[in-house]
Amino acid sequence: MEIEKLQPGSSVYFVGIKGTGVCVLAELMHNSGHKVSGSDTAEKFYTDTILKELNIPFFESFDTEHINKEIDIVIHSPAYSIDTNPELIHAAALGIPVIKYPDALGAWSANFDSTGVCGVHGKTTTTALCGILARAAGLPAQILTGSASPDFGGRSILHMGDKYFIAETCEYRKHFLSFHPRRIILTSVEWDHQDYFADYASIRSAFIEYCHLLPRGGQLIYCADDNGAVEVAEILKTERSDIEFIPYGFTAFSDYKILKYNVENERAVFKLAGFDGEFKLSISGRHTALNAAAGIALTVLLNKSSLCGEKLQSVKDALENFKSTKRRSERIGEVFCKEGGSIVFMDDYGHHPTAIKTTLEGIKSFYPARRLIVSFMPHTYTRTEALFDDFASCFNAADILYLHKIYASAREENNFSIDGKALFEKAAQKRCNNNYETYYIDEPDNAFEPLSKLLKSGDLFITLGAGNNWSLAEKLYKHFKEIYI
C-alpha cells in the first residue's frame, strides 16, 4: 500500500519513532487522521514529550509481538535495517509494506505543492524561516524542519493548511531524491558526508540530480554567494531551459540582492533590492541574513505577488522575532552576575569547518565586547580526516577553545590515523600565533570543572558540534544560575 492511497484511519507503525524527522512525519500523519503508533529505544529524547502530548502510543523496545496484520504500513528510520531489526523482519514476513522514512516523506510530499530546502549548510534554519514567513503572510502551508523550533511551539512542524508543503530535505545517501519538489531552495554545496561521497564532484552531482526533479516551470532559488550552489545552477542552466532560476545574496542580481548588512544593538540589519525599508534579525551572522533572503523569495513566490503594506510589515516583524531552531545558534540562557554584567550560554550543531567559521564570526560580530569561549567535539573520523586542515583553521573568532575526542558515527569504525588530540595539536599550532588559548580535554564532561572556574562576567560560552558535548552548556548554565540566584 502506498502512502498516497492511505485513507484516514489507516494504521501506520513507525520504527525509530523518536527520531526528529520520523517523529515529525508521525505527527503530520496523526493530524491527518491516521492511526499512528511505533517503537524506539528507551533512551529519552525531547520527542518523548511530543509523542505523549499527541497521545501517540509507542514501545521502548523492538519486539515481533508489536507487529500484527492490522497494521497497514510500517515506516522506519534509516538507522534501522530490514535485515536486522526484528520488527521490520516480522512485518515483511507478514506481507506488510515496509518503507524508509526518506521514501515516506517523499511520498507524502507528492500530495502537495511542495518546496524542498536543501544544502550542506543552513537548510534547517532556512526551513524554519520559511515557516514563520509563510505564517506571517497567511499562506496555507505545512512546514517540516529537521530540528525543533521555539517559533513552532517547540515542535518541528507548523501546520497552517494543506496547499503547500515546505520541508527540509537531506543530501546524505541522496535521501532527497525521494522528494517531489515544485520548487527547491539551494543554500550551499560543499564536500561533506565523506563516508558516502568520495569527493566534491560526487556530492555536487547529487544536488544536480535532485534539482533535475523539478518539473517544467519549476523554480530553483539558489545562493549567489556560495560557489557550489552557483556551480549547480550554472550547470542546470545548460540543461534545463524550462525552469526559473532565482538567485539571492550579496552578489545576486535580483530583488533578493542584499544591499547592506550591519549590526546595530545586537540586531542584524539588512536591505533587499526589491523591497522598501530594512529587515532585522535577532540571530547573528551574515549567513542568517542569506537564509532570510531565501525565505523571503519563497514567500513572494507562494504569495503570487509582491509583499507590501501590512503583509510586508508582518513579515518584517516575524523576522525580527525569529528565535531560530534547537541547536542552531540556540541561546540556552543568560546568567546575570552580582558584580554586574552577565554570562551568555549557547549551543550550535555546526560540525563542518565552513559552518563553524561563519557561526563564530557572526556571534563575535553580535557580541564584540564578550570573550568567546568554545567547546567543540568533532563528528566522524571521515569528516575530520578529510577536512583536517580546515578544522584547524576555523576557530579564529574564539578567544578560548576547548577541543574533545571525535564523536564517531555508528556507520564507521576507528581505523583512521587521526584523533581529537591530533586536531588539538594542529589547531593550537595555528592559533598560538594570535595568542589564542587552546586546550584539549578528551571527555566533554571533564571540562566542566575547569570551565566553571574560568567563566566570568562578560563571557559567552558555546558548545559546537554534532556530538554529545551540548550537555556541557546546559550543565554550566545551571551551575552559574544556582550560584547567582
NORLIN-V463210 format. One record per residue. N is the residue number from 1. RES is the residue in three letters. PSI is psi in whole degrees, 0 to 359 (NA if undefined). Layout:
N_RES_PSI ; N_RES_PSI
//
This chain:
1_MET_132 ; 2_GLU_150 ; 3_ILE_321 ; 4_GLU_334 ; 5_LYS_358 ; 6_LEU_135 ; 7_GLN_150 ; 8_PRO_135 ; 9_GLY_351 ; 10_SER_150 ; 11_SER_119 ; 12_VAL_126 ; 13_TYR_130 ; 14_PHE_124 ; 15_VAL_120 ; 16_GLY_39 ; 17_ILE_342 ; 18_LYS_348 ; 19_GLY_145 ; 20_THR_305 ; 21_GLY_318 ; 22_VAL_317 ; 23_CYS_321 ; 24_VAL_314 ; 25_LEU_323 ; 26_ALA_318 ; 27_GLU_318 ; 28_LEU_316 ; 29_MET_326 ; 30_HIS_315 ; 31_ASN_337 ; 32_SER_7 ; 33_GLY_8 ; 34_HIS_153 ; 35_LYS_105 ; 36_VAL_138 ; 37_SER_179 ; 38_GLY_193 ; 39_SER_161 ; 40_ASP_188 ; 41_THR_173 ; 42_ALA_351 ; 43_GLU_140 ; 44_LYS_136 ; 45_PHE_167 ; 46_TYR_339 ; 47_THR_340 ; 48_ASP_314 ; 49_THR_318 ; 50_ILE_313 ; 51_LEU_321 ; 52_LYS_322 ; 53_GLU_327 ; 54_LEU_355 ; 55_ASN_36 ; 56_ILE_116 ; 57_PRO_142 ; 58_PHE_148 ; 59_PHE_150 ; 60_GLU_46 ; 61_SER_166 ; 62_PHE_116 ; 63_ASP_138 ; 64_THR_336 ; 65_GLU_342 ; 66_HIS_344 ; 67_ILE_128 ; 68_ASN_172 ; 69_LYS_355 ; 70_GLU_345 ; 71_ILE_130 ; 72_ASP_328 ; 73_ILE_147 ; 74_VAL_127 ; 75_ILE_134 ; 76_HIS_149 ; 77_SER_144 ; 78_PRO_346 ; 79_ALA_344 ; 80_TYR_137 ; 81_SER_143 ; 82_ILE_347 ; 83_ASP_340 ; 84_THR_333 ; 85_ASN_124 ; 86_PRO_325 ; 87_GLU_319 ; 88_LEU_320 ; 89_ILE_315 ; 90_HIS_320 ; 91_ALA_316 ; 92_ALA_320 ; 93_ALA_328 ; 94_LEU_356 ; 95_GLY_15 ; 96_ILE_131 ; 97_PRO_133 ; 98_VAL_122 ; 99_ILE_152 ; 100_LYS_155 ; 101_TYR_312 ; 102_PRO_323 ; 103_ASP_323 ; 104_ALA_318 ; 105_LEU_318 ; 106_GLY_316 ; 107_ALA_321 ; 108_TRP_320 ; 109_SER_337 ; 110_ALA_346 ; 111_ASN_353 ; 112_PHE_174 ; 113_ASP_100 ; 114_SER_145 ; 115_THR_127 ; 116_GLY_129 ; 117_VAL_122 ; 118_CYS_168 ; 119_GLY_152 ; 120_VAL_325 ; 121_HIS_146 ; 122_GLY_358 ; 123_LYS_325 ; 124_THR_310 ; 125_THR_318 ; 126_THR_318 ; 127_THR_318 ; 128_ALA_319 ; 129_LEU_317 ; 130_CYS_322 ; 131_GLY_311 ; 132_ILE_332 ; 133_LEU_322 ; 134_ALA_320 ; 135_ARG_317 ; 136_ALA_327 ; 137_ALA_358 ; 138_GLY_34 ; 139_LEU_138 ; 140_PRO_82 ; 141_ALA_156 ; 142_GLN_141 ; 143_ILE_139 ; 144_LEU_122 ; 145_THR_164 ; 146_GLY_8 ; 147_SER_151 ; 148_ALA_150 ; 149_SER_135 ; 150_PRO_335 ; 151_ASP_344 ; 152_PHE_22 ; 153_GLY_29 ; 154_GLY_7 ; 155_ARG_178 ; 156_SER_4 ; 157_ILE_156 ; 158_LEU_126 ; 159_HIS_111 ; 160_MET_6 ; 161_GLY_180 ; 162_ASP_21 ; 163_LYS_311 ; 164_TYR_147 ; 165_PHE_121 ; 166_ILE_119 ; 167_ALA_143 ; 168_GLU_129 ; 169_THR_138 ; 170_CYS_137 ; 171_GLU_343 ; 172_TYR_130 ; 173_ARG_26 ; 174_LYS_35 ; 175_HIS_330 ; 176_PHE_350 ; 177_LEU_349 ; 178_SER_347 ; 179_PHE_156 ; 180_HIS_83 ; 181_PRO_139 ; 182_ARG_330 ; 183_ARG_154 ; 184_ILE_134 ; 185_ILE_125 ; 186_LEU_108 ; 187_THR_324 ; 188_SER_150 ; 189_VAL_121 ; 190_GLU_158 ; 191_TRP_124 ; 192_ASP_177 ; 193_HIS_55 ; 194_GLN_344 ; 195_ASP_350 ; 196_TYR_315 ; 197_PHE_122 ; 198_ALA_330 ; 199_ASP_181 ; 200_TYR_319 ; 201_ALA_324 ; 202_SER_323 ; 203_ILE_325 ; 204_ARG_320 ; 205_SER_325 ; 206_ALA_318 ; 207_PHE_322 ; 208_ILE_316 ; 209_GLU_320 ; 210_TYR_314 ; 211_CYS_334 ; 212_HIS_347 ; 213_LEU_346 ; 214_LEU_135 ; 215_PRO_171 ; 216_ARG_130 ; 217_GLY_0 ; 218_GLY_170 ; 219_GLN_134 ; 220_LEU_113 ; 221_ILE_114 ; 222_TYR_153 ; 223_CYS_117 ; 224_ALA_350 ; 225_ASP_357 ; 226_ASP_121 ; 227_ASN_318 ; 228_GLY_318 ; 229_ALA_320 ; 230_VAL_318 ; 231_GLU_314 ; 232_VAL_315 ; 233_ALA_317 ; 234_GLU_321 ; 235_ILE_317 ; 236_LEU_327 ; 237_LYS_331 ; 238_THR_347 ; 239_GLU_338 ; 240_ARG_89 ; 241_SER_356 ; 242_ASP_5 ; 243_ILE_158 ; 244_GLU_137 ; 245_PHE_124 ; 246_ILE_102 ; 247_PRO_153 ; 248_TYR_157 ; 249_GLY_184 ; 250_PHE_332 ; 251_THR_9 ; 252_ALA_148 ; 253_PHE_84 ; 254_SER_180 ; 255_ASP_343 ; 256_TYR_23 ; 257_LYS_128 ; 258_ILE_115 ; 259_LEU_328 ; 260_LYS_155 ; 261_TYR_128 ; 262_ASN_166 ; 263_VAL_127 ; 264_GLU_116 ; 265_ASN_51 ; 266_GLU_38 ; 267_ARG_136 ; 268_ALA_128 ; 269_VAL_125 ; 270_PHE_159 ; 271_LYS_149 ; 272_LEU_143 ; 273_ALA_323 ; 274_GLY_14 ; 275_PHE_148 ; 276_ASP_148 ; 277_GLY_192 ; 278_GLU_157 ; 279_PHE_146 ; 280_LYS_148 ; 281_LEU_143 ; 282_SER_5 ; 283_ILE_136 ; 284_SER_158 ; 285_GLY_140 ; 286_ARG_328 ; 287_HIS_328 ; 288_THR_324 ; 289_ALA_322 ; 290_LEU_315 ; 291_ASN_321 ; 292_ALA_321 ; 293_ALA_321 ; 294_ALA_317 ; 295_GLY_321 ; 296_ILE_319 ; 297_ALA_314 ; 298_LEU_320 ; 299_THR_319 ; 300_VAL_316 ; 301_LEU_316 ; 302_LEU_332 ; 303_ASN_344 ; 304_LYS_8 ; 305_SER_167 ; 306_SER_152 ; 307_LEU_130 ; 308_CYS_170 ; 309_GLY_225 ; 310_GLU_324 ; 311_LYS_319 ; 312_LEU_318 ; 313_GLN_322 ; 314_SER_319 ; 315_VAL_317 ; 316_LYS_318 ; 317_ASP_319 ; 318_ALA_319 ; 319_LEU_313 ; 320_GLU_331 ; 321_ASN_1 ; 322_PHE_132 ; 323_LYS_9 ; 324_SER_202 ; 325_THR_170 ; 326_LYS_131 ; 327_ARG_18 ; 328_ARG_97 ; 329_SER_41 ; 330_GLU_127 ; 331_ARG_107 ; 332_ILE_318 ; 333_GLY_174 ; 334_GLU_130 ; 335_VAL_123 ; 336_PHE_128 ; 337_CYS_151 ; 338_LYS_328 ; 339_GLU_3 ; 340_GLY_156 ; 341_GLY_190 ; 342_SER_169 ; 343_ILE_128 ; 344_VAL_137 ; 345_PHE_130 ; 346_MET_166 ; 347_ASP_143 ; 348_ASP_144 ; 349_TYR_355 ; 350_GLY_121 ; 351_HIS_8 ; 352_HIS_142 ; 353_PRO_320 ; 354_THR_315 ; 355_ALA_320 ; 356_ILE_313 ; 357_LYS_311 ; 358_THR_324 ; 359_THR_312 ; 360_LEU_321 ; 361_GLU_322 ; 362_GLY_317 ; 363_ILE_318 ; 364_LYS_325 ; 365_SER_330 ; 366_PHE_324 ; 367_TYR_63 ; 368_PRO_335 ; 369_ALA_350 ; 370_ARG_145 ; 371_ARG_124 ; 372_LEU_117 ; 373_ILE_127 ; 374_VAL_136 ; 375_SER_124 ; 376_PHE_132 ; 377_MET_113 ; 378_PRO_149 ; 379_HIS_118 ; 380_THR_139 ; 381_TYR_323 ; 382_THR_313 ; 383_ARG_316 ; 384_THR_318 ; 385_GLU_316 ; 386_ALA_326 ; 387_LEU_31 ; 388_PHE_308 ; 389_ASP_324 ; 390_ASP_320 ; 391_PHE_318 ; 392_ALA_341 ; 393_SER_3 ; 394_CYS_4 ; 395_PHE_20 ; 396_ASN_337 ; 397_ALA_346 ; 398_ALA_131 ; 399_ASP_321 ; 400_ILE_132 ; 401_LEU_129 ; 402_TYR_122 ; 403_LEU_151 ; 404_HIS_180 ; 405_LYS_165 ; 406_ILE_132 ; 407_TYR_105 ; 408_ALA_147 ; 409_SER_151 ; 410_ALA_345 ; 411_ARG_353 ; 412_GLU_161 ; 413_GLU_154 ; 414_ASN_82 ; 415_ASN_36 ; 416_PHE_164 ; 417_SER_358 ; 418_ILE_161 ; 419_ASP_182 ; 420_GLY_325 ; 421_LYS_321 ; 422_ALA_321 ; 423_LEU_320 ; 424_PHE_313 ; 425_GLU_320 ; 426_LYS_317 ; 427_ALA_318 ; 428_ALA_321 ; 429_GLN_318 ; 430_LYS_324 ; 431_ARG_338 ; 432_CYS_335 ; 433_ASN_337 ; 434_ASN_12 ; 435_ASN_29 ; 436_TYR_147 ; 437_GLU_136 ; 438_THR_131 ; 439_TYR_159 ; 440_TYR_124 ; 441_ILE_116 ; 442_ASP_301 ; 443_GLU_127 ; 444_PRO_320 ; 445_ASP_332 ; 446_ASN_351 ; 447_ALA_353 ; 448_PHE_311 ; 449_GLU_307 ; 450_PRO_325 ; 451_LEU_326 ; 452_SER_334 ; 453_LYS_333 ; 454_LEU_317 ; 455_LEU_141 ; 456_LYS_173 ; 457_SER_134 ; 458_GLY_356 ; 459_ASP_158 ; 460_LEU_121 ; 461_PHE_132 ; 462_ILE_135 ; 463_THR_136 ; 464_LEU_144 ; 465_GLY_167 ; 466_ALA_14 ; 467_GLY_209 ; 468_ASN_19 ; 469_ASN_355 ; 470_TRP_330 ; 471_SER_340 ; 472_LEU_318 ; 473_ALA_319 ; 474_GLU_320 ; 475_LYS_319 ; 476_LEU_321 ; 477_TYR_314 ; 478_LYS_320 ; 479_HIS_310 ; 480_PHE_331 ; 481_LYS_319 ; 482_GLU_324 ; 483_ILE_318 ; 484_TYR_13 ; 485_ILE_NA
//
